[in-house]
Amino acid sequence: MIFQLKKWQIEGKAHLTVSINLSPIHFLSTTLPDFLLNCTKTAGIAPQSLILEITENVTIEDRDAAKIEW
């Protein structure tokens, strides 16, 4: 998808961004920052072109306590 973003930017759509959903596993990975930076360099896009979306699951440490029963 980031290579498609580069193509759009070349076509004059520089304002476009790509959103990436991060799972809890991805978010906690110590290699994530380097991986994302490498991806942006390889594709030739600015890191600011990526929007990282973090789900609520990332912030919930005790999933059982967070459950709501109706």
All heavy atoms as TSV, in Angstrom:
chain	resi	resn	atom	element	x	y	z
A	1	MET	N	N	0.809	-1.191	0.000
A	1	MET	CA	C	0.000	0.000	0.000
A	1	MET	C	C	0.859	1.265	0.000
A	1	MET	O	O	0.484	2.256	-0.588
A	1	MET	CB	C	-0.940	-0.028	1.207
A	1	MET	CG	C	-1.899	1.137	1.233
A	1	MET	SD	S	-2.737	1.440	-0.306
A	1	MET	CE	C	-4.363	0.942	0.060
A	2	ILE	N	N	2.014	1.227	0.665
A	2	ILE	CA	C	2.818	2.443	0.680
A	2	ILE	C	C	3.429	2.742	-0.686
A	2	ILE	O	O	3.677	3.899	-1.002
A	2	ILE	CB	C	3.893	2.424	1.783
A	2	ILE	CG1	C	4.841	1.270	1.621
A	2	ILE	CG2	C	3.261	2.427	3.150
A	2	ILE	CD1	C	6.009	1.294	2.590
A	3	PHE	N	N	3.604	1.714	-1.509
A	3	PHE	CA	C	4.088	1.966	-2.862
A	3	PHE	C	C	2.988	2.609	-3.708
A	3	PHE	O	O	3.264	3.432	-4.570
A	3	PHE	CB	C	4.618	0.681	-3.505
A	3	PHE	CG	C	5.900	0.213	-2.872
A	3	PHE	CD1	C	5.909	-0.839	-1.986
A	3	PHE	CD2	C	7.093	0.852	-3.150
A	3	PHE	CE1	C	7.085	-1.261	-1.386
A	3	PHE	CE2	C	8.288	0.445	-2.568
A	3	PHE	CZ	C	8.276	-0.615	-1.679
A	4	GLN	N	N	1.737	2.250	-3.431
A	4	GLN	CA	C	0.617	2.902	-4.107
A	4	GLN	C	C	0.555	4.369	-3.690
A	4	GLN	O	O	0.299	5.241	-4.514
A	4	GLN	CB	C	-0.701	2.207	-3.776
A	4	GLN	CG	C	-1.916	2.854	-4.427
A	4	GLN	CD	C	-1.864	2.822	-5.943
A	4	GLN	OE1	O	-1.647	1.769	-6.535
A	4	GLN	NE2	N	-2.079	3.947	-6.598
A	5	LEU	N	N	0.804	4.649	-2.425
A	5	LEU	CA	C	0.818	6.030	-1.947
A	5	LEU	C	C	1.872	6.834	-2.695
A	5	LEU	O	O	1.619	7.961	-3.114
A	5	LEU	CB	C	1.074	6.071	-0.438
A	5	LEU	CG	C	1.191	7.462	0.169
A	5	LEU	CD1	C	-0.102	8.251	-0.008
A	5	LEU	CD2	C	1.557	7.372	1.647
A	6	LYS	N	N	3.048	6.274	-2.868
A	6	LYS	CA	C	4.105	6.963	-3.613
A	6	LYS	C	C	3.649	7.262	-5.034
A	6	LYS	O	O	3.871	8.354	-5.551
A	6	LYS	CB	C	5.387	6.114	-3.625
A	6	LYS	CG	C	6.523	6.734	-4.399
A	6	LYS	CD	C	6.953	8.055	-3.785
A	6	LYS	CE	C	8.117	8.650	-4.544
A	6	LYS	NZ	N	8.542	9.935	-3.983
A	7	LYS	N	N	2.966	6.319	-5.649
A	7	LYS	CA	C	2.461	6.524	-7.015
A	7	LYS	C	C	1.471	7.689	-7.036
A	7	LYS	O	O	1.521	8.540	-7.911
A	7	LYS	CB	C	1.792	5.241	-7.516
A	7	LYS	CG	C	1.281	5.323	-8.926
A	7	LYS	CD	C	0.664	4.005	-9.378
A	7	LYS	CE	C	0.056	4.156	-10.754
A	7	LYS	NZ	N	-0.716	2.986	-11.148
A	8	TRP	N	N	0.573	7.735	-6.067
A	8	TRP	CA	C	-0.392	8.832	-5.990
A	8	TRP	C	C	0.316	10.162	-5.774
A	8	TRP	O	O	-0.069	11.173	-6.343
A	8	TRP	CB	C	-1.405	8.593	-4.884
A	8	TRP	CG	C	-2.381	7.497	-5.160
A	8	TRP	CD1	C	-2.866	7.107	-6.369
A	8	TRP	CD2	C	-3.002	6.647	-4.201
A	8	TRP	NE1	N	-3.742	6.056	-6.215
A	8	TRP	CE2	C	-3.852	5.761	-4.899
A	8	TRP	CE3	C	-2.922	6.542	-2.809
A	8	TRP	CZ2	C	-4.620	4.798	-4.255
A	8	TRP	CZ3	C	-3.687	5.581	-2.175
A	8	TRP	CH2	C	-4.525	4.720	-2.894
A	9	GLN	N	N	1.356	10.166	-4.944
A	9	GLN	CA	C	2.091	11.399	-4.698
A	9	GLN	C	C	2.773	11.886	-5.968
A	9	GLN	O	O	2.774	13.081	-6.259
A	9	GLN	CB	C	3.106	11.201	-3.567
A	9	GLN	CG	C	2.435	11.041	-2.217
A	9	GLN	CD	C	3.417	10.735	-1.098
A	9	GLN	OE1	O	4.567	10.383	-1.334
A	9	GLN	NE2	N	2.952	10.857	0.134
A	10	ILE	N	N	3.327	10.978	-6.737
A	10	ILE	CA	C	3.948	11.343	-8.017
A	10	ILE	C	C	2.906	11.920	-8.965
A	10	ILE	O	O	3.194	12.834	-9.737
A	10	ILE	CB	C	4.650	10.114	-8.652
A	10	ILE	CG1	C	5.877	9.739	-7.819
A	10	ILE	CG2	C	5.029	10.375	-10.105
A	10	ILE	CD1	C	6.501	8.401	-8.204
A	11	GLU	N	N	1.685	11.413	-8.882
A	11	GLU	CA	C	0.597	11.888	-9.734
A	11	GLU	C	C	0.011	13.219	-9.247
A	11	GLU	O	O	-0.971	13.697	-9.783
A	11	GLU	CB	C	-0.509	10.832	-9.801
A	11	GLU	CG	C	-0.090	9.563	-10.515
A	11	GLU	CD	C	-1.119	8.446	-10.415
A	11	GLU	OE1	O	-2.117	8.594	-9.686
A	11	GLU	OE2	O	-0.908	7.401	-11.059
A	12	GLY	N	N	0.607	13.800	-8.205
A	12	GLY	CA	C	0.155	15.107	-7.737
A	12	GLY	C	C	-0.777	15.088	-6.551
A	12	GLY	O	O	-1.345	16.108	-6.182
A	13	LYS	N	N	-0.958	13.953	-5.952
A	13	LYS	CA	C	-1.859	13.841	-4.798
A	13	LYS	C	C	-1.036	13.731	-3.511
A	13	LYS	O	O	-1.185	12.810	-2.725
A	13	LYS	CB	C	-2.782	12.631	-4.969
A	13	LYS	CG	C	-3.621	12.721	-6.230
A	13	LYS	CD	C	-4.371	11.450	-6.482
A	13	LYS	CE	C	-5.133	11.588	-7.780
A	13	LYS	NZ	N	-4.915	10.470	-8.668
A	14	ALA	N	N	-0.171	14.716	-3.294
A	14	ALA	CA	C	0.776	14.694	-2.179
A	14	ALA	C	C	0.092	14.760	-0.816
A	14	ALA	O	O	0.688	14.417	0.190
A	14	ALA	CB	C	1.768	15.840	-2.316
A	15	HIS	N	N	-1.147	15.194	-0.773
A	15	HIS	CA	C	-1.865	15.349	0.498
A	15	HIS	C	C	-2.387	14.024	1.063
A	15	HIS	O	O	-2.809	13.967	2.210
A	15	HIS	CB	C	-3.038	16.309	0.313
A	15	HIS	CG	C	-4.067	15.779	-0.638
A	15	HIS	ND1	N	-3.882	15.778	-2.010
A	15	HIS	CD2	C	-5.270	15.199	-0.419
A	15	HIS	CE1	C	-4.940	15.242	-2.589
A	15	HIS	NE2	N	-5.797	14.877	-1.653
A	16	LEU	N	N	-2.352	12.971	0.266
A	16	LEU	CA	C	-2.895	11.690	0.715
A	16	LEU	C	C	-1.980	11.021	1.744
A	16	LEU	O	O	-0.767	11.207	1.739
A	16	LEU	CB	C	-3.091	10.745	-0.471
A	16	LEU	CG	C	-4.139	11.178	-1.494
A	16	LEU	CD1	C	-4.192	10.167	-2.634
A	16	LEU	CD2	C	-5.508	11.324	-0.849
A	17	THR	N	N	-2.608	10.256	2.619
A	17	THR	CA	C	-1.882	9.490	3.631
A	17	THR	C	C	-2.399	8.050	3.618
A	17	THR	O	O	-3.423	7.755	3.005
A	17	THR	CB	C	-2.099	10.078	5.042
A	17	THR	OG1	O	-3.495	10.081	5.339
A	17	THR	CG2	C	-1.552	11.488	5.141
A	18	VAL	N	N	-1.695	7.178	4.319
A	18	VAL	CA	C	-2.125	5.797	4.470
A	18	VAL	C	C	-2.224	5.505	5.962
A	18	VAL	O	O	-1.309	5.827	6.724
A	18	VAL	CB	C	-1.126	4.817	3.809
A	18	VAL	CG1	C	-1.415	3.385	4.204
A	18	VAL	CG2	C	-1.167	4.952	2.306
A	19	SER	N	N	-3.342	4.911	6.366
A	19	SER	CA	C	-3.529	4.513	7.758
A	19	SER	C	C	-3.163	3.041	7.917
A	19	SER	O	O	-3.513	2.218	7.081
A	19	SER	CB	C	-4.982	4.713	8.190
A	19	SER	OG	O	-5.300	6.081	8.175
A	20	ILE	N	N	-2.465	2.757	9.008
A	20	ILE	CA	C	-2.052	1.392	9.302
A	20	ILE	C	C	-2.597	1.024	10.670
A	20	ILE	O	O	-2.339	1.719	11.656
A	20	ILE	CB	C	-0.517	1.266	9.301
A	20	ILE	CG1	C	0.038	1.626	7.928
A	20	ILE	CG2	C	-0.091	-0.132	9.725
A	20	ILE	CD1	C	1.540	1.695	7.885
A	21	ASN	N	N	-3.369	-0.047	10.722
A	21	ASN	CA	C	-3.886	-0.543	12.000
A	21	ASN	C	C	-2.811	-1.379	12.681
A	21	ASN	O	O	-2.273	-2.306	12.080
A	21	ASN	CB	C	-5.131	-1.403	11.796
A	21	ASN	CG	C	-6.296	-0.605	11.293
A	21	ASN	OD1	O	-6.532	0.508	11.732
A	21	ASN	ND2	N	-7.030	-1.155	10.355
A	22	LEU	N	N	-2.528	-1.046	13.927
A	22	LEU	CA	C	-1.532	-1.791	14.686
A	22	LEU	C	C	-2.214	-2.686	15.709
A	22	LEU	O	O	-3.037	-2.228	16.490
A	22	LEU	CB	C	-0.590	-0.837	15.425
A	22	LEU	CG	C	0.273	0.067	14.557
A	22	LEU	CD1	C	1.089	1.005	15.430
A	22	LEU	CD2	C	1.184	-0.754	13.668
A	23	SER	N	N	-1.841	-3.942	15.696
A	23	SER	CA	C	-2.328	-4.866	16.714
A	23	SER	C	C	-1.507	-4.648	17.980
A	23	SER	O	O	-0.434	-4.035	17.937
A	23	SER	CB	C	-2.171	-6.306	16.237
A	23	SER	OG	O	-0.804	-6.667	16.252
A	24	PRO	N	N	-1.971	-5.169	19.113
A	24	PRO	CA	C	-1.159	-5.067	20.335
A	24	PRO	C	C	0.235	-5.661	20.164
A	24	PRO	O	O	1.206	-5.121	20.675
A	24	PRO	CB	C	-1.973	-5.855	21.368
A	24	PRO	CG	C	-3.383	-5.724	20.904
A	24	PRO	CD	C	-3.286	-5.742	19.393
A	25	ILE	N	N	0.339	-6.730	19.414
A	25	ILE	CA	C	1.645	-7.355	19.190
A	25	ILE	C	C	2.567	-6.410	18.418
A	25	ILE	O	O	3.731	-6.225	18.763
A	25	ILE	CB	C	1.499	-8.701	18.456
A	25	ILE	CG1	C	0.803	-9.705	19.365
A	25	ILE	CG2	C	2.854	-9.229	17.994
A	25	ILE	CD1	C	0.394	-10.985	18.685
A	26	HIS	N	N	2.023	-5.793	17.365
A	26	HIS	CA	C	2.827	-4.838	16.592
A	26	HIS	C	C	3.230	-3.651	17.452
A	26	HIS	O	O	4.373	-3.201	17.422
A	26	HIS	CB	C	2.048	-4.317	15.382
A	26	HIS	CG	C	1.805	-5.334	14.338
A	26	HIS	ND1	N	0.553	-5.615	13.860
A	26	HIS	CD2	C	2.642	-6.161	13.678
A	26	HIS	CE1	C	0.638	-6.559	12.941
A	26	HIS	NE2	N	1.887	-6.907	12.822
A	27	PHE	N	N	2.266	-3.112	18.204
A	27	PHE	CA	C	2.512	-1.920	18.996
A	27	PHE	C	C	3.615	-2.143	20.027
A	27	PHE	O	O	4.405	-1.245	20.308
A	27	PHE	CB	C	1.222	-1.480	19.690
A	27	PHE	CG	C	1.366	-0.201	20.445
A	27	PHE	CD1	C	1.460	1.011	19.780
A	27	PHE	CD2	C	1.405	-0.202	21.828
A	27	PHE	CE1	C	1.603	2.198	20.478
A	27	PHE	CE2	C	1.545	0.978	22.538
A	27	PHE	CZ	C	1.635	2.179	21.861
A	28	LEU	N	N	3.679	-3.326	20.585
A	28	LEU	CA	C	4.673	-3.624	21.621
A	28	LEU	C	C	6.022	-4.067	21.051
A	28	LEU	O	O	6.982	-4.225	21.798
A	28	LEU	CB	C	4.121	-4.683	22.574
A	28	LEU	CG	C	2.894	-4.248	23.372
A	28	LEU	CD1	C	2.326	-5.419	24.165
A	28	LEU	CD2	C	3.219	-3.076	24.280
A	29	SER	N	N	6.094	-4.237	19.765
A	29	SER	CA	C	7.335	-4.689	19.136
A	29	SER	C	C	8.404	-3.604	19.206
A	29	SER	O	O	8.174	-2.450	18.833
A	29	SER	CB	C	7.078	-5.050	17.674
A	29	SER	OG	O	8.303	-5.253	17.003
A	30	THR	N	N	9.576	-3.980	19.668
A	30	THR	CA	C	10.681	-3.022	19.734
A	30	THR	C	C	11.250	-2.703	18.357
A	30	THR	O	O	11.964	-1.718	18.197
A	30	THR	CB	C	11.813	-3.559	20.636
A	30	THR	OG1	O	12.264	-4.811	20.112
A	30	THR	CG2	C	11.334	-3.731	22.065
A	31	THR	N	N	10.922	-3.515	17.367
A	31	THR	CA	C	11.444	-3.291	16.020
A	31	THR	C	C	10.498	-2.467	15.149
A	31	THR	O	O	10.852	-2.119	14.027
A	31	THR	CB	C	11.741	-4.630	15.323
A	31	THR	OG1	O	10.528	-5.377	15.207
A	31	THR	CG2	C	12.782	-5.433	16.079
A	32	LEU	N	N	9.315	-2.148	15.663
A	32	LEU	CA	C	8.322	-1.426	14.852
A	32	LEU	C	C	8.837	-0.091	14.324
A	32	LEU	O	O	8.697	0.179	13.127
A	32	LEU	CB	C	7.018	-1.234	15.631
A	32	LEU	CG	C	5.921	-0.474	14.883
A	32	LEU	CD1	C	5.455	-1.260	13.665
A	32	LEU	CD2	C	4.750	-0.187	15.806
A	33	PRO	N	N	9.423	0.778	15.150
A	33	PRO	CA	C	9.883	2.069	14.609
A	33	PRO	C	C	10.880	1.922	13.461
A	33	PRO	O	O	10.745	2.584	12.424
A	33	PRO	CB	C	10.519	2.760	15.820
A	33	PRO	CG	C	9.846	2.133	16.996
A	33	PRO	CD	C	9.606	0.704	16.593
A	34	ASP	N	N	11.860	1.038	13.628
A	34	ASP	CA	C	12.846	0.829	12.565
A	34	ASP	C	C	12.208	0.227	11.321
A	34	ASP	O	O	12.550	0.590	10.194
A	34	ASP	CB	C	13.982	-0.070	13.045
A	34	ASP	CG	C	14.881	0.622	14.055
A	34	ASP	OD1	O	14.958	1.868	14.038
A	34	ASP	OD2	O	15.489	-0.090	14.876
A	35	PHE	N	N	11.265	-0.698	11.518
A	35	PHE	CA	C	10.575	-1.320	10.392
A	35	PHE	C	C	9.805	-0.263	9.586
A	35	PHE	O	O	9.900	-0.220	8.356
A	35	PHE	CB	C	9.617	-2.407	10.892
A	35	PHE	CG	C	8.766	-2.991	9.809
A	35	PHE	CD1	C	9.295	-3.892	8.902
A	35	PHE	CD2	C	7.424	-2.637	9.698
A	35	PHE	CE1	C	8.508	-4.433	7.888
A	35	PHE	CE2	C	6.638	-3.174	8.691
A	35	PHE	CZ	C	7.178	-4.065	7.784
A	36	LEU	N	N	9.057	0.589	10.284
A	36	LEU	CA	C	8.277	1.618	9.595
A	36	LEU	C	C	9.173	2.622	8.893
A	36	LEU	O	O	8.898	3.035	7.760
A	36	LEU	CB	C	7.349	2.323	10.575
A	36	LEU	CG	C	6.211	1.470	11.136
A	36	LEU	CD1	C	5.468	2.219	12.227
A	36	LEU	CD2	C	5.263	1.032	10.032
A	37	LEU	N	N	10.253	3.014	9.543
A	37	LEU	CA	C	11.187	3.949	8.916
A	37	LEU	C	C	11.815	3.342	7.676
A	37	LEU	O	O	11.927	4.002	6.636
A	37	LEU	CB	C	12.264	4.362	9.918
A	37	LEU	CG	C	13.198	5.475	9.470
A	37	LEU	CD1	C	12.417	6.741	9.117
A	37	LEU	CD2	C	14.211	5.772	10.551
A	38	ASN	N	N	12.185	2.073	7.745
A	38	ASN	CA	C	12.749	1.382	6.586
A	38	ASN	C	C	11.734	1.305	5.446
A	38	ASN	O	O	12.083	1.506	4.283
A	38	ASN	CB	C	13.230	-0.014	6.983
A	38	ASN	CG	C	13.933	-0.714	5.848
A	38	ASN	OD1	O	14.722	-0.107	5.129
A	38	ASN	ND2	N	13.652	-1.997	5.680
A	39	CYS	N	N	10.477	1.020	5.788
A	39	CYS	CA	C	9.424	0.950	4.760
A	39	CYS	C	C	9.240	2.290	4.062
A	39	CYS	O	O	9.117	2.352	2.841
A	39	CYS	CB	C	8.106	0.505	5.379
A	39	CYS	SG	S	8.059	-1.236	5.832
A	40	THR	N	N	9.219	3.366	4.835
A	40	THR	CA	C	9.028	4.680	4.219
A	40	THR	C	C	10.220	5.063	3.352
A	40	THR	O	O	10.051	5.630	2.270
A	40	THR	CB	C	8.753	5.772	5.277
A	40	THR	OG1	O	9.840	5.821	6.209
A	40	THR	CG2	C	7.452	5.524	6.003
A	41	LYS	N	N	11.421	4.729	3.800
A	41	LYS	CA	C	12.612	5.020	2.994
A	41	LYS	C	C	12.594	4.220	1.704
A	41	LYS	O	O	12.898	4.745	0.636
A	41	LYS	CB	C	13.881	4.715	3.791
A	41	LYS	CG	C	14.213	5.752	4.823
A	41	LYS	CD	C	15.517	5.398	5.520
A	41	LYS	CE	C	15.881	6.428	6.564
A	41	LYS	NZ	N	17.145	6.093	7.246
A	42	THR	N	N	12.251	2.944	1.803
A	42	THR	CA	C	12.215	2.070	0.624
A	42	THR	C	C	11.188	2.565	-0.393
A	42	THR	O	O	11.450	2.566	-1.593
A	42	THR	CB	C	11.890	0.617	1.037
A	42	THR	OG1	O	12.900	0.169	1.941
A	42	THR	CG2	C	11.836	-0.299	-0.164
A	43	ALA	N	N	10.034	2.994	0.095
A	43	ALA	CA	C	8.975	3.467	-0.804
A	43	ALA	C	C	9.213	4.892	-1.277
A	43	ALA	O	O	8.601	5.330	-2.250
A	43	ALA	CB	C	7.628	3.381	-0.095
A	44	GLY	N	N	10.084	5.623	-0.566
A	44	GLY	CA	C	10.353	7.008	-0.949
A	44	GLY	C	C	9.260	7.968	-0.507
A	44	GLY	O	O	8.980	8.944	-1.209
A	45	ILE	N	N	8.636	7.685	0.639
A	45	ILE	CA	C	7.602	8.576	1.153
A	45	ILE	C	C	8.032	9.120	2.515
A	45	ILE	O	O	8.870	8.531	3.191
A	45	ILE	CB	C	6.232	7.869	1.285
A	45	ILE	CG1	C	6.313	6.711	2.276
A	45	ILE	CG2	C	5.723	7.408	-0.071
A	45	ILE	CD1	C	4.978	6.087	2.632
A	46	ALA	N	N	7.455	10.237	2.898
A	46	ALA	CA	C	7.750	10.831	4.199
A	46	ALA	C	C	7.062	10.023	5.298
A	46	ALA	O	O	5.922	9.581	5.111
A	46	ALA	CB	C	7.259	12.270	4.240
A	47	PRO	N	N	7.720	9.828	6.424
A	47	PRO	CA	C	7.080	9.108	7.536
A	47	PRO	C	C	5.755	9.758	7.957
A	47	PRO	O	O	4.845	9.071	8.409
A	47	PRO	CB	C	8.112	9.186	8.660
A	47	PRO	CG	C	9.418	9.353	7.966
A	47	PRO	CD	C	9.107	10.166	6.738
A	48	GLN	N	N	5.637	11.059	7.770
A	48	GLN	CA	C	4.401	11.765	8.111
A	48	GLN	C	C	3.229	11.356	7.232
A	48	GLN	O	O	2.084	11.685	7.526
A	48	GLN	CB	C	4.593	13.294	8.007
A	48	GLN	CG	C	5.624	13.844	8.946
A	48	GLN	CD	C	7.056	13.746	8.415
A	48	GLN	OE1	O	7.341	13.080	7.420
A	48	GLN	NE2	N	7.976	14.396	9.104
A	49	SER	N	N	3.509	10.624	6.168
A	49	SER	CA	C	2.453	10.141	5.279
A	49	SER	C	C	1.715	8.941	5.850
A	49	SER	O	O	0.704	8.527	5.316
A	49	SER	CB	C	3.025	9.758	3.911
A	49	SER	OG	O	3.591	10.871	3.280
A	50	LEU	N	N	2.261	8.368	6.933
A	50	LEU	CA	C	1.630	7.219	7.571
A	50	LEU	C	C	0.865	7.665	8.810
A	50	LEU	O	O	1.367	8.454	9.604
A	50	LEU	CB	C	2.672	6.178	7.986
A	50	LEU	CG	C	3.525	5.567	6.882
A	50	LEU	CD1	C	4.472	4.534	7.484
A	50	LEU	CD2	C	2.675	4.951	5.802
A	51	ILE	N	N	-0.323	7.141	8.958
A	51	ILE	CA	C	-1.115	7.361	10.162
A	51	ILE	C	C	-1.230	6.013	10.854
A	51	ILE	O	O	-1.720	5.048	10.269
A	51	ILE	CB	C	-2.508	7.915	9.825
A	51	ILE	CG1	C	-2.366	9.268	9.146
A	51	ILE	CG2	C	-3.376	7.995	11.077
A	51	ILE	CD1	C	-3.663	9.842	8.629
A	52	LEU	N	N	-0.742	5.954	12.081
A	52	LEU	CA	C	-0.781	4.709	12.836
A	52	LEU	C	C	-2.024	4.688	13.699
A	52	LEU	O	O	-2.245	5.590	14.507
A	52	LEU	CB	C	0.472	4.571	13.704
A	52	LEU	CG	C	1.796	4.672	12.955
A	52	LEU	CD1	C	2.951	4.542	13.921
A	52	LEU	CD2	C	1.882	3.636	11.851
A	53	GLU	N	N	-2.855	3.684	13.497
A	53	GLU	CA	C	-4.092	3.547	14.259
A	53	GLU	C	C	-3.901	2.468	15.314
A	53	GLU	O	O	-3.516	1.349	15.005
A	53	GLU	CB	C	-5.253	3.216	13.330
A	53	GLU	CG	C	-5.538	4.339	12.351
A	53	GLU	CD	C	-6.789	4.100	11.530
A	53	GLU	OE1	O	-7.453	3.055	11.713
A	53	GLU	OE2	O	-7.097	4.952	10.689
A	54	ILE	N	N	-4.168	2.863	16.543
A	54	ILE	CA	C	-3.988	1.956	17.668
A	54	ILE	C	C	-5.358	1.634	18.239
A	54	ILE	O	O	-6.112	2.538	18.610
A	54	ILE	CB	C	-3.101	2.613	18.739
A	54	ILE	CG1	C	-1.757	2.999	18.117
A	54	ILE	CG2	C	-2.905	1.685	19.919
A	54	ILE	CD1	C	-0.934	3.926	18.965
A	55	THR	N	N	-5.690	0.368	18.312
A	55	THR	CA	C	-6.997	-0.025	18.823
A	55	THR	C	C	-7.014	0.020	20.348
A	55	THR	O	O	-5.975	0.049	20.998
A	55	THR	CB	C	-7.366	-1.453	18.372
A	55	THR	OG1	O	-6.432	-2.355	18.946
A	55	THR	CG2	C	-7.354	-1.574	16.857
A	56	GLU	N	N	-8.216	0.028	20.904
A	56	GLU	CA	C	-8.371	0.049	22.357
A	56	GLU	C	C	-7.683	-1.143	23.005
A	56	GLU	O	O	-7.224	-1.078	24.135
A	56	GLU	CB	C	-9.848	0.009	22.778
A	56	GLU	CG	C	-10.758	0.974	22.091
A	56	GLU	CD	C	-11.193	0.551	20.694
A	56	GLU	OE1	O	-11.542	-0.625	20.455
A	56	GLU	OE2	O	-11.159	1.424	19.823
A	57	ASN	N	N	-7.627	-2.239	22.285
A	57	ASN	CA	C	-7.026	-3.460	22.838
A	57	ASN	C	C	-5.585	-3.250	23.271
A	57	ASN	O	O	-5.093	-3.947	24.154
A	57	ASN	CB	C	-7.082	-4.596	21.813
A	57	ASN	CG	C	-8.487	-5.065	21.559
A	57	ASN	OD1	O	-9.370	-4.859	22.371
A	57	ASN	ND2	N	-8.702	-5.678	20.417
A	58	VAL	N	N	-4.907	-2.297	22.663
A	58	VAL	CA	C	-3.518	-2.037	23.010
A	58	VAL	C	C	-3.426	-1.497	24.433
A	58	VAL	O	O	-2.502	-1.810	25.172
A	58	VAL	CB	C	-2.880	-1.033	22.018
A	58	VAL	CG1	C	-1.524	-0.564	22.508
A	58	VAL	CG2	C	-2.755	-1.664	20.648
A	59	THR	N	N	-4.392	-0.696	24.836
A	59	THR	CA	C	-4.315	-0.042	26.140
A	59	THR	C	C	-4.934	-0.848	27.271
A	59	THR	O	O	-4.737	-0.522	28.434
A	59	THR	CB	C	-5.007	1.334	26.083
A	59	THR	OG1	O	-6.374	1.154	25.727
A	59	THR	CG2	C	-4.327	2.237	25.080
A	60	ILE	N	N	-5.652	-1.893	26.953
A	60	ILE	CA	C	-6.316	-2.697	27.984
A	60	ILE	C	C	-5.381	-3.811	28.442
A	60	ILE	O	O	-5.046	-4.713	27.677
A	60	ILE	CB	C	-7.635	-3.300	27.453
A	60	ILE	CG1	C	-8.598	-2.194	27.077
A	60	ILE	CG2	C	-8.255	-4.233	28.496
A	60	ILE	CD1	C	-9.859	-2.690	26.392
A	61	GLU	N	N	-4.939	-3.715	29.675
A	61	GLU	CA	C	-4.037	-4.741	30.205
A	61	GLU	C	C	-4.815	-5.916	30.798
A	61	GLU	O	O	-4.407	-7.056	30.668
A	61	GLU	CB	C	-3.123	-4.127	31.255
A	61	GLU	CG	C	-2.106	-3.183	30.646
A	61	GLU	CD	C	-1.142	-2.634	31.672
A	61	GLU	OE1	O	-0.957	-3.264	32.719
A	61	GLU	OE2	O	-0.574	-1.568	31.403
A	62	ASP	N	N	-5.933	-5.632	31.467
A	62	ASP	CA	C	-6.728	-6.689	32.089
A	62	ASP	C	C	-8.044	-6.785	31.323
A	62	ASP	O	O	-9.022	-6.136	31.644
A	62	ASP	CB	C	-6.978	-6.365	33.567
A	62	ASP	CG	C	-7.693	-7.508	34.302
A	62	ASP	OD1	O	-8.141	-8.456	33.627
A	62	ASP	OD2	O	-7.781	-7.425	35.528
A	63	ARG	N	N	-8.056	-7.617	30.305
A	63	ARG	CA	C	-9.229	-7.729	29.430
A	63	ARG	C	C	-10.470	-8.236	30.184
A	63	ARG	O	O	-11.574	-7.817	29.911
A	63	ARG	CB	C	-8.927	-8.645	28.257
A	63	ARG	CG	C	-7.852	-8.069	27.366
A	63	ARG	CD	C	-7.716	-8.864	26.083
A	63	ARG	NE	N	-6.518	-8.586	25.338
A	63	ARG	CZ	C	-6.188	-7.431	24.788
A	63	ARG	NH1	N	-6.960	-6.401	24.941
A	63	ARG	NH2	N	-5.080	-7.298	24.108
A	64	ASP	N	N	-10.287	-9.124	31.146
A	64	ASP	CA	C	-11.430	-9.628	31.898
A	64	ASP	C	C	-12.090	-8.512	32.727
A	64	ASP	O	O	-13.298	-8.418	32.792
A	64	ASP	CB	C	-11.025	-10.781	32.811
A	64	ASP	CG	C	-10.669	-12.028	32.003
A	64	ASP	OD1	O	-11.232	-12.193	30.913
A	64	ASP	OD2	O	-9.832	-12.813	32.482
A	65	ALA	N	N	-11.280	-7.662	33.319
A	65	ALA	CA	C	-11.824	-6.556	34.110
A	65	ALA	C	C	-12.488	-5.512	33.224
A	65	ALA	O	O	-13.384	-4.792	33.669
A	65	ALA	CB	C	-10.718	-5.904	34.941
A	66	ALA	N	N	-12.083	-5.432	31.970
A	66	ALA	CA	C	-12.617	-4.429	31.066
A	66	ALA	C	C	-13.921	-4.864	30.380
A	66	ALA	O	O	-14.580	-4.065	29.754
A	66	ALA	CB	C	-11.580	-4.083	29.999
A	67	LYS	N	N	-14.288	-6.145	30.511
A	67	LYS	CA	C	-15.496	-6.642	29.862
A	67	LYS	C	C	-16.739	-6.022	30.491
A	67	LYS	O	O	-16.830	-5.896	31.696
A	67	LYS	CB	C	-15.571	-8.161	29.961
A	67	LYS	CG	C	-14.590	-8.872	29.081
A	67	LYS	CD	C	-14.770	-10.374	29.189
A	67	LYS	CE	C	-13.735	-11.085	28.359
A	67	LYS	NZ	N	-13.819	-12.529	28.517
A	68	ILE	N	N	-17.661	-5.667	29.624
A	68	ILE	CA	C	-18.948	-5.138	30.084
A	68	ILE	C	C	-20.016	-6.173	29.775
A	68	ILE	O	O	-20.123	-6.651	28.656
A	68	ILE	CB	C	-19.285	-3.817	29.361
A	68	ILE	CG1	C	-18.230	-2.757	29.684
A	68	ILE	CG2	C	-20.672	-3.343	29.747
A	68	ILE	CD1	C	-18.406	-1.484	28.908
A	69	GLU	N	N	-20.777	-6.512	30.762
A	69	GLU	CA	C	-21.854	-7.483	30.565
A	69	GLU	C	C	-23.191	-6.735	30.592
A	69	GLU	O	O	-23.457	-5.956	31.484
A	69	GLU	CB	C	-21.804	-8.529	31.680
A	69	GLU	CG	C	-20.449	-9.186	31.717
A	69	GLU	CD	C	-20.531	-10.675	31.890
A	69	GLU	OE1	O	-21.626	-11.229	31.914
A	69	GLU	OE2	O	-19.459	-11.264	32.029
A	70	TRP	N	N	-23.999	-6.986	29.589
A	70	TRP	CA	C	-25.303	-6.320	29.496
A	70	TRP	C	C	-26.381	-7.241	29.955
A	70	TRP	O	O	-26.506	-8.334	29.790
A	70	TRP	CB	C	-25.572	-5.883	28.057
A	70	TRP	CG	C	-24.551	-4.911	27.584
A	70	TRP	CD1	C	-23.434	-5.202	26.889
A	70	TRP	CD2	C	-24.526	-3.497	27.792
A	70	TRP	NE1	N	-22.713	-4.053	26.633
A	70	TRP	CE2	C	-23.361	-2.999	27.172
A	70	TRP	CE3	C	-25.371	-2.599	28.427
A	70	TRP	CZ2	C	-23.042	-1.654	27.185
A	70	TRP	CZ3	C	-25.036	-1.269	28.431
A	70	TRP	CH2	C	-23.877	-0.800	27.817
